[in-house]
Amino acid sequence: MKILWSVAAFVLGLALGVLVGRQYPQHRFQPMAETKYVLDSTTGLVCNPFQDPKTNLFDQGLSQQKDANGFPLAPPPSYPPACGK
């Protein structure tokens, strides 16, 4: 009877490990030639490892510089996004 419970616990742990692994896959980042960007081979998306992923782009838009007429200057593009977003 103890062996049956041990096998059942092992199978349950294995099944839970597979489910968690599929929900949160491991990300692998590979450098892209001579650029500063990296490729996430899990998702196939390009990201910028030097950009802070916690920056709030809305707050950056509110505190941007204005030209002589009072119009906001266009911020630099934020593509590709930061890694980890």
N, C-alpha and C positions, 0 to 999 in steps of 0.2 A: 504494500500500500504506500510505503514511503517513496518507493521508486516512481510510482504513478504520479504522486504529487510533485516530485522533482522534475519529471519530464513535462508535466503540465506547466509548471512555473518557468521552465526553460523555453518552451514553445511560446508562452505568453510574452516573455521578455523579448524573444526574437521578433515576434510579430509587432510589438510596440516599437522596437528599434527600427524596423523597416518603415513603419508609418511615420515616425518622427523624422527619419532620414529623407523621406519623400516630401514632407511638409517643409523642412528647412534644409535644402541641399547645400553642400559645401561649395563655396565660390573659389574659383581658381582664376587669378589674374595673370595675364601674359603680356609682356611689353610689346608694343607695336613699333618695330623698326627703330627709327631715330627720333620718334616723337615722345612727348611727355605723357601721352595717354596710354592706358592699358585696356586690354580686351578681357571681359569677363567671359570665360569659355563656357560657363554654365548657362548663361542667358543669351550670349552672343552680342551683348551691348558694350559700347565703348564708354569708359568713364575717366574722370580726371582725379588722380590720387592726391594732387596737391591742393585741391579745393576743399574747404571745410564743409562737411555735410550738414552741419547744424546751423548754417547761416540762413536767415529768413529773407528771402528775396523781396518780400513785400516791404519790410522795414528798410531795405536798401533803396527801394524805389522812392520812398517818402523822403529820404535824406540825400537825394541826389543834387548835383549842381544845376544852376539855372544859367541860361545865356543872358545877353543884354536886354532882351525883350521879356524876360521872365518865364520863358518856356523851359521845361526841364530838358537837359541834355540826355541823349540816348545812352543807357548803360551798355557796357560791353556784353556781348552774348554770353550766356551761361551754359552753352553747349560745348562739350558734353557735360552731363551732370556729374556731381561728385560721386566717388565710389562709396557704396554703402547706403545710398538713398533708395 
